[in-house]
Amino acid sequence: MSKVVLTPDILQSVSKPGRYTGNEWNQVVKEHGSVDCTFALSLPDVYEVGMSNLGLKIIYEVLNNRKDTAAERVYAPWTDMEEKMREKNIPLFSLESKTPIKEFDFLGFSVQYEMIYTNIINMLDLSGIAVWTKEREENDPFIVGGGPCVYNTEPLADFFDFFIVGEGEEVIGEVAEAFIRWKKAGKPGGRAEYLRIVGAIPGIYVPSLYIETRDENDRFCSLKPMDSTVPAIVNKRVIADMDSVEFHEKPVVPYLDIVHNRIMLELFRGCTRGCRFCQAGIAYRPVRERSMERLKTLARKLVDSTGYSEMSLTSLSSADYSCLRPLVEEFIATLGKEKISFSLPSLRIDSFSVDLAEKLQEVRKSSLTFAPEAGTQRMRDVINKGVTEDDLIKSLSAAYRQGWKSVKLYFMMGLPTETDEDIIGIAKLAKRAVDLYQEIKGRRGVKVTISVSCFVPKPFTPFQWFGQNTMEEFHRKQQLLKEHITDKSIRYTYHEAKVSLLEGVLARGDRKLSRLIYEAWKAGAKFDGWTDLFNDEAWQKAFAVTGIDANEYNTRTRDFDEPLPWEHTTPGVDKSFLLREYKKAIEGKLTGDCRRGPCNACGICPNLGVDVIDWGTKK
């Protein structure tokens, strides 16, 4: 096993050398010769982003808890380090043992968002691993994908050997065990045979075992398995009992500041609020809560093993945890004595959340964040947000009275059925938030920040058929909103429409886009999610070289009976449910939360054989 040596002159020539040195607290180092299987795990972004990903922290610990397996970390080197690596022919290497990535058995990417696709290509190239699956040699690592983007893998299909669909804590062990058996048997049949073996594991999708067909207009037509040994539909893997599954207890503690530099305690998975734009709300159903006792045990272990003084209580909607109030009170009474502070990353728009925020931020009142998502009630009903303007006003009133004077409000533009009145409504709602502070306090002094993103339709949502707004329309709406913001207490930020439109292409693309991604990378695209590094010229060149029409993927509205290139890797939702929700959206009708009311027949629980776990309803 070879090692990469980073000399002082290299480390001194790059920003934040701690991104590459390793040796952090709680890292696990094993001799590769003493194990049967090795994984390099990556979120293909810079260290500070990759180290903040909870899913990778969990998988890292699950794999390293096995005596026969070693897992190490690797992230995308920043541009200055990449330049040095290419100049000195240094291959991409792991942080723990400085082993070249090409020498691992698996390279696993957590594919969290579409704008890191070119980073994946860049990291493969830096590793000396063939970018295209069909060109890999027998001893190359297997390239594995997981994360939210597995619900449309097709734009990446020609780069990956296989994907893990859904939650990975259990299936990752099955992947390792299958590899070890195949390896000890002498690797019969080579790479192709292992892919057939792993393709039979529930929740695994092997793109090379499926054939894509296209119609006379070169539009996606179907994706079918080559034979009966692999399933036509790959359902996600799901953890039935969150109390019984492994969770990270000794996360690696970095030596430099990262995006989420704190303990992350996952309260539960899933969300049934039913926002119609939200892919995660479908992908992570059903709701499965951890018990208070399990959370208290995990919290104690995490504090003891890391030394962190802040803990984030995470979930898609943390304030929906059924036992949140007693849990918070327990933590404040026990861990609070040790100067541990707590935060909720997401708040409901109601006074209950503000009351909790008051408990969590007794000393320092930082900014409160709410997500009305739309500026008018009509639009909030279309997206099934389930909150009213009165809810927001009550929450803001409670917050202002308790000392907050900085508020962030998140919105989207470009939603289905949106009108100019809905856009102007964002400005009006922000102004009302400003005026409310003066009404309550008798003076000015509040800061209201509104952040407005460009809506991107995603697979397996009721809006998956909807055509995205054009560049011109997004720009017009952004300017319209700007013209209606006249109060200096309101700060307005918005996303670049060109990035959102590219995301729209990749989110609902097919295998044809593999060439587009490759050509964009060849032209210089990488770190596309970073505003100052986004290379629009490279992407436009790629569209020109490949002859691909972006409008075919982002702004085109799809027919309800049109074959979709993502329907073979599914979170278990019924198409009939998505269609019903789309039609209810057009009619402005609400759908209730099935966790607190009748079942809405999305199909996920019966299709996956998993039930809701809500400790607030247990006796």
Disulfide bonds with the S-S distance in Angstrom:
none
